[in-house]
């Protein structure tokens, strides 16, 4: 199976002033590309994975017939590849509100503002590098949580819907150590809610 970067439907400067063009370009062309390149190396080394999507690899991570070293590399690099594909896809310069999702969020969390408050708190409290997630669990219930590093909700049997990257490479050039400011401003470029 061919694994490729999510093709950005917007330019690197399209999310200005909330996410700067230089961060976007470095994040996409260097960090995301490196996750994909390293993920592909592990897949090529394990022919039994060649017909699986990256998402299926992450879903079945514990069951795969690979060495523990390769399993960890798939978790890290495959997670980085897949997580970033989602991250880019939920952002954009123009809103494309998913009314069904907004309705589900309001039913689950009481209001869109309550959800955003919980999501922001979850992202802020993620110690070190990682992600905050909105997912659907196995019962299709919405959940908000964070995961460290490049871990993926797919490996927990959950379907990711919305994700914010809180690794410093996602915001450091513009926001330095101001993670909270980055998280708050990120909502200006989230297109689905």
C-alpha positions in Angstrom: 0.0 0.0 0.0 1.3 3.5 -0.9 1.7 5.7 2.2 1.7 9.5 1.4 1.5 12.7 3.2 -1.9 14.4 3.4 -1.9 16.9 0.6 -2.5 20.3 2.1 -5.5 22.0 0.4 -4.2 25.4 1.6 -0.8 27.2 1.4 1.6 27.4 4.3 0.6 31.0 5.0 -3.2 30.3 4.9 -3.5 29.9 8.6 -1.7 33.2 9.5 -1.7 34.9 11.9 -2.7 32.0 14.2 -0.2 29.5 12.8 2.7 31.1 11.0 3.9 30.0 7.6 7.4 29.1 8.7 6.1 26.8 11.4 3.7 25.2 8.9 6.4 24.6 6.3 8.9 23.2 8.7 6.3 21.1 10.5 4.9 19.7 7.3 8.0 19.3 5.1 10.5 18.3 7.8 8.7 16.7 10.8 5.8 15.1 9.1 7.9 14.0 6.2 10.5 12.4 8.6 7.7 10.4 10.3 6.5 9.1 7.0 10.0 8.3 5.7 10.9 6.3 8.9 7.5 4.6 9.0 8.1 3.4 5.4 11.5 2.0 6.3 9.9 -0.2 8.9 7.1 -1.3 6.6 9.6 -2.2 3.8 11.6 -4.3 6.3 8.4 -6.3 7.2 6.8 -7.6 4.0 3.8 -8.8 6.0 2.8 -5.1 6.4 3.0 -4.1 2.8 -0.8 -4.5 2.1 -1.9 -2.8 5.3 -2.9 0.9 5.6 -1.0 2.9 8.3 -4.3 3.1 10.2 -4.7 -0.7 10.2 -1.1 -1.1 11.3 -1.8 1.2 14.3 -5.1 -0.6 15.1 -3.4 -4.0 15.1 -0.1 -2.8 16.6 -0.1 -5.4 19.5 -1.0 -8.3 17.2 1.5 -7.6 14.4 4.2 -10.2 13.7 7.2 -7.8 14.0 10.1 -7.4 16.4 9.5 -5.3 19.5 11.9 -2.7 18.1 9.9 -2.5 14.9 6.6 -2.4 16.9 7.9 0.7 18.8 9.1 2.3 15.6 5.7 1.7 14.0 4.0 3.2 17.0 6.2 6.3 17.0 6.7 6.9 13.2 3.3 5.5 12.1 1.6 7.5 14.8 3.4 10.6 13.8 2.5 10.1 10.2 -1.2 9.3 10.8 -1.7 11.9 13.6 -0.3 14.7 11.4 -2.5 13.7 8.5 -5.6 14.2 10.7 -4.1 17.4 12.2 -3.8 19.1 8.8 -7.2 17.9 7.7 -9.1 19.5 10.5 -7.6 22.9 9.9 -8.2 25.4 7.2 -8.7 29.0 6.4 -12.5 28.5 5.9 -15.0 26.9 8.2 -16.7 23.7 7.0 -18.8 23.0 10.1 -19.8 19.4 10.7 -23.3 20.0 12.1 -23.8 16.4 13.2 -20.5 16.5 15.1 -21.4 19.8 16.7 -24.7 18.3 17.8 -23.0 15.2 19.2 -20.5 17.4 21.1 -23.3 19.5 22.6 -25.2 16.4 23.7 -22.1 14.8 25.2 -20.4 17.9 26.8 -23.3 20.2 27.4 -22.2 22.9 24.9 -19.5 23.6 22.4 -17.9 26.0 24.8 -17.8 23.4 27.6 -16.2 20.9 25.1 -13.6 23.5 24.1 -12.8 24.3 27.7 -12.2 20.6 28.4 -10.2 20.0 25.3 -8.0 23.1 26.0 -7.4 21.9 29.6 -6.5 18.4 28.3 -4.1 19.8 25.8 -2.6 22.2 28.3 -2.1 19.5 30.9 -0.4 17.0 28.5 3.0 16.8 30.1 5.8 17.1 27.6 5.1 16.1 24.0 1.9 14.6 22.8 -1.6 15.3 21.5 -5.1 16.1 22.8 -7.9 14.1 21.1 -11.6 14.1 20.5 -12.4 10.5 19.6 -15.3 8.1 19.3 -14.8 5.0 21.4 -16.0 1.4 20.6 -19.6 2.4 21.7 -19.5 5.5 19.4 -19.4 7.8 22.5 -17.3 10.9 22.3 -14.3 11.1 24.6 -11.6 13.7 25.2 -8.1 12.7 26.4 -4.4 13.2 25.7 -1.8 10.7 24.7 2.0 11.1 24.9 4.5 11.3 22.0 3.0 10.0 18.8 0.6 7.4 20.3 -2.6 7.0 18.4 -6.2 6.5 19.6 -6.4 3.9 16.8 -4.2 1.6 19.0 -6.9 1.9 21.7 -9.7 0.9 19.3 -10.9 4.5 19.1 -11.5 6.6 16.0 -9.9 10.0 16.1 -12.0 13.0 15.0 -10.1 16.1 16.1 -6.5 16.4 17.3 -4.1 19.2 18.4 -0.4 18.6 18.2 1.2 20.0 21.5 4.8 19.0 20.6 6.8 22.2 20.7 7.6 21.9 17.0 3.9 22.8 16.3 4.1 26.2 17.9 7.5 27.2 19.2 8.6 29.6 16.5 5.5 31.8 17.0 4.5 31.1 20.6 7.8 30.0 22.3 6.7 28.5 25.6 3.1 29.8 25.5 1.3 26.6 24.8 -2.0 27.9 26.2 -1.9 30.8 23.8 -1.2 28.4 20.9 -4.1 26.2 21.9 -6.6 29.1 22.3 -5.6 30.5 18.9 -5.7 27.1 17.2 -9.5 27.2 17.4 -9.4 30.0 14.8 -8.2 27.6 12.2 -10.2 24.5 13.2 -12.7 24.2 10.4 -15.1 21.4 11.5 -16.5 22.8 14.8 
